[in-house]
Amino acid sequence: MDGDGKDEVFDGATVLNSDGTVRWSIYRGHPDVVSIKRILPGSPVRQVYYAVENNAHAGIYVVDANTGKLHWKVNREDDPRWEHAHTGWVADIWEASPGMEMMTNRDGHTNRDTVLYSADGRLLLNPFPRGWRPVNWLGGAVRELMSGDGRRLGRFNGQDVEPLPAPGPNELPPGQGVGLAAGGCSMTADLAGDFRDEVVCTGPGRSGGRASYIYTNTEPIRKRELTRTADREYRMWLARNIGAGYGSYFEWQP
């Protein structure tokens, strides 16, 4: 975070220096979602998005990744409806709003009171339609949204998720795509290095067991630059998602 060539460790709501000493903490209990990226428009440094489950402090927090300085928050102190922020992602899904958008929920495992916020903390939509998560399938400037089973594509228009005519990535027959997470697809990431996401789903295998299916967009793309998979941070992000814990279905950005 500070450019000294050594990694800091993000451990929940606390950040440790490379020598194990505490760098900073927001002291707000346990976050269910931790996302480190350039959330604010035009920012040269990273921010951290926290969706905190701890009942007393449940809510959204956006802080400076290097110093822990709070940029903004919306939590139970501001609104008693915040009980437990449990799900969520961060991605640029709307061109009309600078920076990245953030989704989470206020009601824990019930997951019906979903909210979408802008990079500067404005409430954009409540409730946000359930079951949609970001995917870079078409290779545009902003992310599309994909249904949980990967069979539908949509785009956020500022008021709702508008269905797209393009078919969704998942070609498994309905009811057969049972993934590791809720829905049929367990991971989205740029595995092929073409600046678009591949979608990893699970379903019946030829031998009767379970199998993984990786879908990629075969339409030609003209974009040419350093691929994401050449970046060490991206490879670490992939390894963390494959290893354990909650999957990061949101967009990654260097």
C-alpha positions as a printed NumPy array, in Angstrom:
array([[  0.   ,   0.   ,   0.   ],
       [  2.896,   2.395,   0.598],
       [  5.142,   1.506,  -2.346],
       [  8.013,   0.024,  -0.309],
       [  7.968,  -3.262,  -2.274],
       [  6.642,  -5.285,   0.683],
       [  3.059,  -6.462,   1.124],
       [  0.721,  -5.346,   3.86 ],
       [ -1.796,  -7.851,   5.225],
       [ -5.525,  -7.09 ,   5.274],
       [ -6.966,  -9.085,   8.154],
       [-10.641,  -8.206,   8.387],
       [-11.014,  -4.561,   9.443],
       [ -7.344,  -4.333,  10.468],
       [ -4.235,  -3.882,   8.301],
       [ -0.792,  -5.137,   9.347],
       [  2.584,  -3.932,   8.145],
       [  5.015,  -6.396,   6.591],
       [  6.695,  -6.814,  10.013],
       [  3.416,  -7.747,  11.738],
       [  2.789,  -4.432,  13.492],
       [ -0.624,  -2.802,  13.218],
       [ -0.807,  -0.228,  10.45 ],
       [ -4.412,   0.812,  11.047],
       [ -7.834,  -0.497,  11.963],
       [-11.373,   0.829,  11.715],
       [-12.312,  -1.206,  14.849],
       [-15.761,  -2.11 ,  13.559],
       [-15.87 ,  -5.86 ,  14.062],
       [-16.118,  -8.453,  11.316],
       [-16.542,  -7.544,   7.62 ],
       [-18.138, -10.114,   5.314],
       [-16.878,  -8.296,   2.199],
       [-13.433,  -6.692,   1.814],
       [-12.576,  -5.187,  -1.569],
       [ -9.352,  -3.251,  -2.275],
       [ -9.358,  -1.166,  -5.458],
       [ -9.589,   2.341,  -6.881],
       [-13.206,   3.013,  -6.029],
       [-13.185,   6.821,  -6.124],
       [-13.033,   8.393,  -9.602],
       [ -9.587,   9.61 , -10.653],
       [ -7.917,   8.447,  -7.456],
       [ -4.193,   7.573,  -7.768],
       [ -4.398,   5.372,  -4.648],
       [ -6.586,   2.476,  -3.559],
       [ -9.538,   2.44 ,  -1.246],
       [-11.092,  -0.409,   0.75 ],
       [-14.789,  -1.23 ,   0.684],
       [-16.041,  -3.017,   3.779],
       [-19.484,  -4.581,   4.236],
       [-19.484,  -5.123,   8.006],
       [-21.642,  -7.797,   9.605],
       [-21.097,  -6.842,  13.266],
       [-24.543,  -5.855,  14.523],
       [-23.523,  -2.728,  16.402],
       [-21.504,  -1.389,  13.476],
       [-23.226,  -3.083,  10.518],
       [-22.933,  -1.091,   7.307],
       [-20.766,   0.104,   4.429],
       [-17.376,   1.761,   4.965],
       [-15.026,   3.182,   2.316],
       [-11.561,   4.021,   3.652],
       [ -8.102,   4.89 ,   2.323],
       [ -6.193,   1.625,   1.893],
       [ -2.859,   3.098,   2.989],
       [ -3.89 ,   5.17 ,   6.   ],
       [ -7.313,   3.892,   7.06 ],
       [ -8.811,   7.386,   6.77 ],
       [-12.598,   7.148,   6.465],
       [-13.956,   8.579,   3.216],
       [-17.59 ,   7.807,   4.032],
       [-19.817,   5.327,   5.775],
       [-23.485,   4.38 ,   6.044],
       [-24.135,   2.141,   9.049],
       [-26.438,   1.413,  11.965],
       [-25.587,   4.738,  13.592],
       [-27.191,   6.421,  10.574],
       [-30.019,   3.963,   9.937],
       [-31.332,   1.253,  12.329],
       [-32.279,  -0.971,   9.378],
       [-28.643,  -2.039,   9.145],
       [-28.547,  -5.391,  10.946],
       [-25.863,  -7.394,   9.121],
       [-24.162,  -6.61 ,   5.787],
       [-23.537, -10.089,   4.44 ],
       [-23.234, -10.104,   0.64 ],
       [-21.768,  -7.635,  -1.806],
       [-19.458,  -6.624,  -4.611],
       [-17.782,  -3.572,  -6.127],
       [-17.663,  -2.812,  -9.858],
       [-18.111,  -0.03 , -12.378],
       [-21.552,  -0.922, -13.731],
       [-22.966,   2.509, -14.688],
       [-21.269,   5.086, -16.915],
       [-23.429,   7.941, -15.591],
       [-21.92 ,   7.612, -12.102],
       [-18.143,   8.264, -11.84 ],
       [-16.118,   5.643, -10.019],
       [-17.34 ,   2.242,  -8.907],
       [-20.672,   1.135,  -7.547],
       [-21.1  ,  -0.995,  -4.412],
       [-23.834,  -3.507,  -3.584],
       [-24.629,  -5.107,  -0.239],
       [-27.601,  -5.975,   1.959],
       [-28.786,  -4.746,   5.336],
       [-30.58 ,  -7.852,   6.627],
       [-27.948, -10.583,   6.86 ],
       [-28.758, -14.078,   5.638],
       [-32.317, -13.092,   4.696],
       [-30.764, -11.055,   1.852],
       [-33.908,  -9.22 ,   0.755],
       [-33.007,  -5.646,   1.733],
       [-30.357,  -5.041,  -0.947],
       [-28.839,  -1.607,  -1.623],
       [-26.622,  -0.101,  -4.341],
       [-24.379,   2.886,  -3.575],
       [-22.285,   5.188,  -5.733],
       [-18.577,   5.815,  -5.198],
       [-19.363,   8.973,  -3.206],
       [-21.925,   7.31 ,  -0.944],
       [-25.211,   8.154,  -2.672],
       [-27.958,   5.544,  -2.473],
       [-28.665,   4.625,  -6.096],
       [-31.214,   1.843,  -5.707],
       [-33.11 ,   0.024,  -2.947],
       [-33.923,  -2.744,  -3.392],
       [-31.324,  -3.748,  -5.935],
       [-32.593,  -6.79 ,  -7.904],
       [-31.398,  -9.982,  -6.253],
       [-29.144, -12.504,  -7.932],
       [-27.176, -10.212, -10.274],
       [-23.404,  -9.894, -10.105],
       [-20.829,  -8.128, -12.294],
       [-19.139,  -9.755, -15.251],
       [-16.987,  -8.307, -18.026],
       [-18.428, -10.476, -20.789],
       [-18.659,  -8.015, -23.705],
       [-15.404,  -6.131, -23.06 ],
       [-16.938,  -2.661, -22.742],
       [-16.03 ,   0.29 , -20.517],
       [-18.412,  -0.846, -17.758],
       [-19.364,  -4.291, -16.512],
       [-22.473,  -6.168, -17.468],
       [-24.495,  -7.985, -14.828],
       [-24.955, -11.743, -14.888],
       [-27.671, -13.776, -13.207],
       [-26.55 , -16.169, -10.487],
       [-26.827, -19.154, -12.798],
       [-25.058, -17.315, -15.636],
       [-27.863, -17.721, -18.18 ],
       [-28.907, -14.086, -18.41 ],
       [-27.046, -10.834, -19.04 ],
       [-28.24 ,  -7.371, -18.054],
       [-27.036,  -3.8  , -17.625],
       [-27.781,  -1.291, -14.874],
       [-29.494,   1.784, -16.345],
       [-29.715,   3.867, -13.186],
       [-33.151,   2.584, -12.217],
       [-33.144,  -1.177, -12.783],
       [-31.275,  -4.052, -14.423],
       [-32.181,  -3.971, -18.112],
       [-31.974,  -7.376, -19.846],
       [-29.552,  -7.603, -22.779],
       [-30.335,  -9.539, -25.958],
       [-26.954, -11.295, -25.868],
       [-27.162, -14.834, -24.438],
       [-25.679, -15.491, -21.021],
       [-22.414, -17.428, -20.698],
       [-23.769, -20.603, -19.066],
       [-24.899, -23.195, -21.618],
       [-25.739, -25.946, -19.118],
       [-29.402, -27.009, -19.196],
       [-31.533, -25.273, -16.524],
       [-31.364, -27.021, -13.178],
       [-28.01 , -28.671, -13.883],
       [-25.685, -25.796, -13.056],
       [-25.232, -26.234,  -9.325],
       [-22.149, -24.297,  -8.301],
       [-20.071, -23.914,  -5.163],
       [-21.879, -20.674,  -4.375],
       [-25.566, -19.788,  -4.636],
       [-26.555, -20.252,  -8.253],
       [-24.835, -22.167, -10.994],
       [-21.505, -20.336, -11.441],
       [-18.755, -20.242,  -8.86 ],
       [-16.235, -17.817, -10.362],
       [-15.763, -15.052, -12.934],
       [-12.231, -14.005, -13.881],
       [-10.106, -13.153, -16.914],
       [ -8.397, -16.526, -17.285],
       [ -7.622, -16.282, -21.017],
       [ -6.043, -12.812, -20.903],
       [ -8.429, -11.199, -23.427],
       [ -9.689,  -8.423, -21.07 ],
       [-13.024, -10.179, -20.647],
       [-14.131, -12.613, -17.969],
       [-14.394, -16.331, -18.284],
       [-17.222, -17.875, -16.277],
       [-16.656, -21.074, -14.289],
       [-19.723, -23.245, -13.604],
       [-20.251, -26.769, -12.343],
       [-22.649, -29.429, -13.584],
       [-22.998, -33.123, -14.391],
       [-19.903, -34.752, -15.87 ],
       [-19.8  , -37.357, -18.623],
       [-19.007, -40.113, -16.133],
       [-21.919, -39.204, -13.877],
       [-19.954, -37.144, -11.349],
       [-19.516, -33.386, -11.166],
       [-17.454, -31.398, -13.661],
       [-16.289, -27.821, -14.075],
       [-17.204, -25.908, -17.222],
       [-15.343, -22.773, -18.303],
       [-17.117, -20.467, -20.752],
       [-15.371, -17.785, -22.781],
       [-16.621, -15.16 , -25.237],
       [-15.45 , -16.209, -28.71 ],
       [-16.304, -12.908, -30.42 ],
       [-13.15 , -11.081, -31.635],
       [-11.956,  -8.185, -29.481],
       [ -9.752,  -5.327, -30.692],
       [ -8.426,  -4.254, -27.302],
       [ -4.656,  -4.642, -26.878],
       [ -2.71 ,  -3.88 , -23.699],
       [ -1.01 ,  -5.664, -20.79 ],
       [ -3.239,  -8.565, -19.779],
       [ -4.561,  -8.851, -16.247],
       [ -2.996, -12.255, -15.719],
       [  0.464, -10.708, -16.205],
       [ -0.121,  -8.7  , -13.019],
       [  1.034, -10.269,  -9.741],
       [ -1.848,  -8.779,  -7.764],
       [ -4.372, -10.273, -10.145],
       [ -2.805, -13.712,  -9.822],
       [ -2.895, -13.384,  -6.017],
       [ -6.544, -12.344,  -6.222],
       [ -7.293, -15.449,  -8.295],
       [ -5.432, -17.689,  -5.834],
       [ -7.327, -16.242,  -2.867],
       [-10.658, -16.864,  -4.565],
       [ -9.745, -20.435,  -5.42 ],
       [ -8.289, -21.136,  -1.99 ],
       [-11.   , -20.393,   0.583],
       [-13.506, -17.931,   1.979],
       [-16.119, -15.894,   0.199],
       [-15.562, -15.61 ,  -3.548],
       [-14.868, -12.191,  -5.051],
       [-17.371, -11.973,  -7.876],
       [-16.756,  -8.28 ,  -8.383],
       [-14.455,  -6.64 , -10.899],
       [-10.758,  -6.611, -10.146],
       [ -8.787,  -3.493, -11.079],
       [ -5.033,  -2.941, -10.748]])
